[in-house]
């Protein structure tokens, strides 16, 4: 099975409600889709989310990187030579992690098809069902409490609370959500780099003093502030999850070596796809550091790849893959099956896609 051609398109899906964090506000999903075509007629699909405030990638840069750098380096290669393909993908252009992720996902989709098995079984085969949290957007304490109640009524038992733009309001947000949903719902806090180290320690200690049960706090400080991240981790009891601070396996090793965080958040748009995410899993497993699998504003296309990775690896113990349920519609036929918080992997080969709607193909 050789790569012979490819197509690039844009997928557009309206969101059910505006997605708001301390970093950005998004009303519609608009991502790049890549379709890799082989000499056997098999096709693999991948997706890239333009998250400029985190990865530095936008729609134009992703499309250009795929067309001019990434795909020309792997055209003609055999899918079974996964190592060679990924070496070429990594070295053809620096950074551009989202563009690389889209191609990586499509290649792994084809790898599963080549061996006629679901991808997660090739990568480890640990489980075929996982449970995700759902995001509660940053807003007034009252609105966030209301949104949390709505999510709990839908059956979500884990909520990811967005904070990070005002310390006093952040405390009120967390208190309001906990009061609204009671103590049986698991709460995760995501500050999206919104605090400085001293602010983070101050607010987390107050949460601890108020005995508000929080599973972990995600990326409390700037992605570039490794010392600050370690300072927070060293001075609070609630576990700290590194997100924007970790893109690569080298970042993971550095965080673990310095004990700068307790947990690691893997996102395919940051790692450049499944290949490098697997390296992070291996490092984390070696040192006993649990991982979460997360996503950007992504459709079921790329999130299905993350689901297969989570299904494959036992070191991924936490799941934040609510991207598709935030969308107004699902134009992707096949792939992972979402039933509120429960995500299942069907027995179809590769990533299991049948067709992709809402895509305008450029090539």
N, C-alpha and C positions, 0 to 999 in steps of 0.2 A: 504494500500500500504506500504509494509515493504522493507527495504533495505536488500538485500540478498547477493550481490556480487559487485565487481568493477573491472575495468581494467584501466591500466595506459599506456599511450603512449607518443610519441614525434611527434609533428606536425612541419613540416619545410616548409617555404615559402620564396623565394627570394624577396627582396625589389626592388622597381622600381629604387631607387637611394640610395646611402649610407646615413644613418641617422646620422647626426653629431650634437652634443651639446658640451658644455664646459666640460661635465662629461664623455662622451663616444662616440664611433663610432660603428655603427652596420650595417652590410651588408645583413644579413639574419635573418629572424624570426625563432627561434627555441625554442618552448615552450612545456611545459608538458600539456597533455590532460588527464582528468579523466572521466570515464564513470561509472555511478552508476546504478546498475541493481536491479529491485524490483521483488517481488513475483508475481506481476500482469503482468510482461513482459515489463512494462514501463522502459525507460532508460533516465537518465539525464546526460547532458554534462557540463563540466567546463574546464577552462583553466588557467594556471599559467605562467606568464612571469618571467624568471629569470633575475632580474635587480639588480645585486650584489652591484652596486655603490649607490643604493638608499634603497633597502629593505634588502640587505645582502643575498638574496636567489640566488642559482644557480640550474642548472638542477638536479644535484645529491642530493642536500639537499631537494629540493621540492619532488622528487620521494620518498626519504627515509621517510620524514615526513608523507606523505600520506599513504604509505604502512605500516609503523611500529607504528604510533601514532594515526593519525586522523581516518582513516577508521575502525580500530579495535574498536574504541570507539562508533561508530554509527551503525555498522552492527546489524541488527535485530530490529532497531527502526522504528516506524511508521512515515511516511513522515508528517502526520498531526500534529505530536508532534514537531513542528518546534522549539519551545523554548527549549525543552529538547535536541534536536540534537545540537543546537547552543551552549548551555551551555557545552555540552561534547566536542564540537569542540574547544571552547575557552580554556578550562582548560587542555586539553590533552597534550599540549606542548606550551611553551611560544614562542612569536615572530612567525617566519615562516608564515608571513602574506600572501604571494603569494600561498603557499600550501593550507592554510585554504580557501583562496578565490576560488580556483578551486573547492573544495568540496562544499563550500557554494553555489556557482553558480549552480552546478549540483543538489543540494537539492532543491533550489528554482525553478529550471526548472521543477522538479518533482512535486512540490507543485502546480504550475500552471496546470500541466497535471491532477493532482488529482481532481481539481475543474473545469477542462475543460474550462479554460479561459486564455487569455494572462496574463502573470505575472504582467505587469504594472497596470492592472485593480485591481488586488488583493492588490497592494501596494499603490494605490491612484487614478489611472486612470485619471490623469489631462489632458493629450494630447497624440496623437498618431504620431505626427511629431515634429522633432527638427532640428535645424540648427547648424552644426559644423563649426569650423574654420579649417584651414589646416596649417601645419607646414612649415616654411621656414628655412632650415638647416643653421647652422652657417658656414660662408664661407667669401670670399672677399666681400666687398661692391658691386662690380660690378656683381658678380655671384648671390648674394642675391637679387639684384634689378631685374635681369633677371628672376630668379625663381619666384619672386613676380608677375611680369607681366604675366608669364605663368599661375600662379594660378588664377589671376584675369580674364584672358581670358577664363578659364574653368568655370567661374561663382562663384568662391569663393569671398564672400564679407567681410570675416574676416580672417586675416592672423596672425599667431603666429610666431613672429620673434625670433629666437634663437641668444642670445648674451652671453657675460660673460667671455671671455678669454683675453680681452685687451680693456681697457677703451677708448683709442683714436680711435681704430678701431671700437669699438662698436657704438660710436657716429656717425661715418661715415656710418656704416651699416644702422642704423636707418634713417639717413638723406637720404641715397641713395634709400632705399625702399619707403619712403614717397614721394620723388620726382618722382619715377618710377610709382607708382600706383595712385597718386593724393590724394585728400582729401575725396573722397567718400568711400574708403575702410577703414574698422576698423582695427587698428593695436594693437596687444597685444605683449608685450615684455616679454621674459622668459630668465632670467639670469642663471638659474640652479645653484644657490649658488655661482656664479662666482665673486662677488664683496665683499669687506669688507664694513662695515656700512658707513664709511666716503666716500668711493669711490661711493657707491650707491647713497648717497644723492647728491654728486657732479654731477654725470652724469644725474640723474633724474632732478635736478634743471636746468641743461644746456638744457635738452630736453624741459622743461617748458619755459625757456627763449626764445628758438628758436620757440616756439609756434607750436611744432610738436604734433599733437593730438594723444595721446596714451590712450587706454581704461584702461589699468592697467599694472603694472609691477609684474611679477611672481617671487617669491622666489629670491630676490636680494642677500641675504646673506646666510651664512652657516645654515643648518637645525638645528644645536645645539645652535645657537646664538639667543635666544629669546629676549634678551635685545637689540641686534643689529637690529633685525627685527622691534622691537618697535621704536627704534631710527629713522630708515628710515621712518616708517609710520608717526611718529610725525613731521618729518621735510620736507616732500614733499606734494604736492597737488595731484599728480597722485595716484589713489588707489593702494594699495599693496595687492597682493594675496599670501597667505601662501600655499605652496605645500609640499615640503619635510619636513617642520616643523610639519606637521599634519598627523599622522597615525590613531590615535584613537579618540574616543569621549572625552576622558580626555584631549588630546592635543587641541581639538577644544574648549573645555571649558576654558582652560588656555589661549589660544590666545585671545578669546573674552573677558575674565575677565581682561586681561592686555592691551587690545586694541592694540595688537601687529601687527595686520593686519586688512585690511578692508574687505577682502574676503577670502573664504576657498575653496581649491581645493580637491575634493573627488576623489580618485582613488581606485578601488576595490582591487588592488594588495597591497595597503598600509593598507586599513582598515581590510583586511581579508575577504572581501566579502560584500554582500548586507546587512546582518543582522546588522553589526556594522555601515555601511554607513547610514542606516536608523536612527540610534541613533544620528549621526552627523547632519543629516537633521533636526531632532527634536530640537536639541540644537540651531542650526543656526536659525531656524524659530522662536523659542522663543525670540531670541534677535534681530531678523530682519537683520541677516547677510546673504547676498546672497552667493550662492555656485556655483562653476563650477564643472562639471563632466569631468574627464580626463582619460587617459589611458597610458600604457606603449607601447612598441612595441608588440601589440596584434592582433590576427586575429579576424574575425567577431564572433568567438565563445564567448570569454569573453566580447568583446565590446558590443555584443547584450544584455548581462546582464546589462551593464552600460546604454545602451539606454533605457531599460525598467525602470530602476531607474529614469532616467531623465524624462521619460514620465510620471512617477507616481507623481513626487514631484514638486510643483510650486516654492519652494525655490531654486531649481537648475535653474538658469537663464542664465548660460553660458555653452557652450558645446565645448569640445576639444576631439572629438572621431574620429580622422582621421586615426587611426591605420590600418583599413582594406584597405583604399584607397592608403596607402603607399606600399601595397603589390603588387607583380607582378601578382598574381592570387588569386582567392577566392575558396578554396576547400570546403567551408562550404555551404551545400545546406539547404536553409531555414534560419530562423533568421531574423534580421533586414534587411531592404532594403535600400541600399545606392545609391543615385543619386546625385553624387558630394557632395554639401554641405547639401542637404536635406536627413535626415534619417527618414524612416517611419517604424512603427510597424504594422505588419500584424495581422489578427485576430485569428491566430493559438494558440493553448493552450500552456502554459508554455513559453519557449523561442522560440519554433517553429522550432527546428532543425529536418531535415529529414535524413541527413547523413553527415559524416565528412571525407573528403579525406586527402591525404598527411600525414596520421598518421601511424607510426610503433608502434604496440601495444606490450608491454613488458610482460603483465600479462593477 
